[in-house]
Amino acid sequence: MAGMTSGWVCGFLAPHLSVSFVLRLPMSTKPRTGAERYLPGQRKNPEYRAAYDESRRRIDQVDAIVRALDERREALGLSKADLARRADLAPEAVRRLFSIDRPNPTAITLAALADALDLDLVPTPRAKAS
């Protein structure tokens, strides 16, 4: 890759595996798919950007809830299978919920897990941005 300027740099570090890599792509890499050509232009559109930001905020909220439930499970020393039994949910559903990158649980599933972990799901008003 001598003489090429690097563009995107992606990395993955897994200390427990002692594995890491860096992928360097040249700046001249052109979009390969229609989506790669379409999305940069869309992100400049204020309506698209607002909808994207709203969706991102909602996804982040769900992720935070799932992380909090998983942290509570670990603090109680429960396995995912134990939690599934307590919540009367399928073990594979609980395992998948805590294992995938973008979980999308139903409110009923969240309530069942919260009950099983002796937690309440309580909506709180958002602090006003100043």
DAQUIPE-V586925 format. One record per residue. N is the residue number from 1. RES is the residue in one small letter. SS is DSSP state (A for helix, B for strand, O for the rest). PSI is psi as a letter, one per 30 degrees, with the letter a starting at -180 (999 if undefined). D_CENTER is the distance of its C-alpha to the mean C-alpha in Angstrom with 1 decimal. Layout:
# DAQUIPE-V586925
n:N res:RES ss:SS psi:PSI d_center:D_CENTER
n:N res:RES ss:SS psi:PSI d_center:D_CENTER
This chain:
# DAQUIPE-V586925
n:1 res:m ss:O psi:g d_center:33.2
n:2 res:a ss:O psi:k d_center:36.0
n:3 res:g ss:O psi:f d_center:36.7
n:4 res:m ss:O psi:k d_center:33.3
n:5 res:t ss:O psi:k d_center:31.1
n:6 res:s ss:B psi:k d_center:27.5
n:7 res:g ss:B psi:c d_center:24.9
n:8 res:w ss:B psi:k d_center:21.2
n:9 res:v ss:B psi:k d_center:20.5
n:10 res:c ss:B psi:k d_center:17.5
n:11 res:g ss:B psi:l d_center:17.4
n:12 res:f ss:B psi:k d_center:16.2
n:13 res:l ss:B psi:k d_center:17.7
n:14 res:a ss:B psi:i d_center:18.0
n:15 res:p ss:O psi:e d_center:20.6
n:16 res:h ss:O psi:f d_center:21.3
n:17 res:l ss:O psi:f d_center:22.1
n:18 res:s ss:O psi:h d_center:23.8
n:19 res:v ss:B psi:k d_center:22.3
n:20 res:s ss:B psi:l d_center:21.3
n:21 res:f ss:B psi:l d_center:21.8
n:22 res:v ss:B psi:k d_center:21.9
n:23 res:l ss:B psi:k d_center:22.1
n:24 res:r ss:B psi:k d_center:24.4
n:25 res:l ss:B psi:k d_center:25.1
n:26 res:p ss:B psi:k d_center:28.2
n:27 res:m ss:O psi:f d_center:28.1
n:28 res:s ss:O psi:g d_center:30.1
n:29 res:t ss:O psi:k d_center:27.4
n:30 res:k ss:O psi:l d_center:27.6
n:31 res:p ss:O psi:k d_center:25.0
n:32 res:r ss:O psi:f d_center:25.4
n:33 res:t ss:O psi:l d_center:24.0
n:34 res:g ss:A psi:e d_center:24.7
n:35 res:a ss:A psi:e d_center:21.1
n:36 res:e ss:A psi:f d_center:21.3
n:37 res:r ss:A psi:e d_center:24.5
n:38 res:y ss:A psi:e d_center:23.6
n:39 res:l ss:A psi:e d_center:20.3
n:40 res:p ss:A psi:e d_center:21.8
n:41 res:g ss:A psi:e d_center:24.6
n:42 res:q ss:A psi:e d_center:22.5
n:43 res:r ss:A psi:f d_center:20.5
n:44 res:k ss:O psi:f d_center:24.0
n:45 res:n ss:O psi:k d_center:24.7
n:46 res:p ss:A psi:e d_center:24.3
n:47 res:e ss:A psi:e d_center:23.6
n:48 res:y ss:A psi:e d_center:20.8
n:49 res:r ss:A psi:e d_center:19.3
n:50 res:a ss:A psi:e d_center:19.6
n:51 res:a ss:A psi:e d_center:17.9
n:52 res:y ss:A psi:e d_center:15.0
n:53 res:d ss:A psi:e d_center:14.7
n:54 res:e ss:A psi:e d_center:15.0
n:55 res:s ss:A psi:e d_center:12.3
n:56 res:r ss:A psi:e d_center:9.8
n:57 res:r ss:A psi:e d_center:11.1
n:58 res:r ss:A psi:e d_center:10.7
n:59 res:i ss:A psi:e d_center:7.1
n:60 res:d ss:A psi:e d_center:6.8
n:61 res:q ss:A psi:e d_center:9.5
n:62 res:v ss:A psi:e d_center:8.2
n:63 res:d ss:A psi:e d_center:5.4
n:64 res:a ss:A psi:e d_center:8.5
n:65 res:i ss:A psi:e d_center:10.8
n:66 res:v ss:A psi:e d_center:9.3
n:67 res:r ss:A psi:e d_center:9.4
n:68 res:a ss:A psi:e d_center:12.8
n:69 res:l ss:A psi:e d_center:14.0
n:70 res:d ss:A psi:e d_center:13.3
n:71 res:e ss:A psi:e d_center:15.0
n:72 res:r ss:A psi:e d_center:17.9
n:73 res:r ss:A psi:e d_center:18.3
n:74 res:e ss:A psi:e d_center:18.7
n:75 res:a ss:A psi:e d_center:21.0
n:76 res:l ss:O psi:f d_center:23.1
n:77 res:g ss:O psi:g d_center:23.4
n:78 res:l ss:O psi:k d_center:22.2
n:79 res:s ss:O psi:l d_center:21.0
n:80 res:k ss:A psi:e d_center:18.6
n:81 res:a ss:A psi:e d_center:21.8
n:82 res:d ss:A psi:e d_center:23.5
n:83 res:l ss:A psi:e d_center:20.9
n:84 res:a ss:A psi:e d_center:21.1
n:85 res:r ss:A psi:e d_center:24.8
n:86 res:r ss:A psi:e d_center:24.8
n:87 res:a ss:A psi:f d_center:22.7
n:88 res:d ss:O psi:h d_center:24.6
n:89 res:l ss:O psi:l d_center:21.7
n:90 res:a ss:O psi:k d_center:21.6
n:91 res:p ss:A psi:e d_center:20.5
n:92 res:e ss:A psi:e d_center:18.6
n:93 res:a ss:A psi:e d_center:16.5
n:94 res:v ss:A psi:e d_center:15.6
n:95 res:r ss:A psi:e d_center:15.1
n:96 res:r ss:A psi:e d_center:12.8
n:97 res:l ss:A psi:e d_center:10.8
n:98 res:f ss:A psi:f d_center:10.3
n:99 res:s ss:A psi:f d_center:10.1
n:100 res:i ss:O psi:l d_center:7.8
n:101 res:d ss:O psi:e d_center:4.6
n:102 res:r ss:O psi:i d_center:4.2
n:103 res:p ss:O psi:l d_center:6.8
n:104 res:n ss:O psi:i d_center:9.5
n:105 res:p ss:O psi:l d_center:12.2
n:106 res:t ss:O psi:l d_center:15.5
n:107 res:a ss:A psi:e d_center:17.1
n:108 res:i ss:A psi:e d_center:19.7
n:109 res:t ss:A psi:e d_center:17.3
n:110 res:l ss:A psi:e d_center:15.8
n:111 res:a ss:A psi:e d_center:19.5
n:112 res:a ss:A psi:e d_center:20.7
n:113 res:l ss:A psi:e d_center:18.4
n:114 res:a ss:A psi:e d_center:19.2
n:115 res:d ss:A psi:e d_center:22.9
n:116 res:a ss:A psi:f d_center:22.8
n:117 res:l ss:O psi:g d_center:21.5
n:118 res:d ss:O psi:h d_center:24.1
n:119 res:l ss:O psi:l d_center:21.7
n:120 res:d ss:O psi:k d_center:22.1
n:121 res:l ss:O psi:j d_center:19.5
n:122 res:v ss:O psi:j d_center:21.2
n:123 res:p ss:O psi:k d_center:20.3
n:124 res:t ss:O psi:k d_center:21.6
n:125 res:p ss:O psi:k d_center:22.8
n:126 res:r ss:O psi:k d_center:20.9
n:127 res:a ss:O psi:k d_center:22.9
n:128 res:k ss:O psi:k d_center:24.7
n:129 res:a ss:O psi:k d_center:23.9
n:130 res:s ss:O psi:999 d_center:27.2
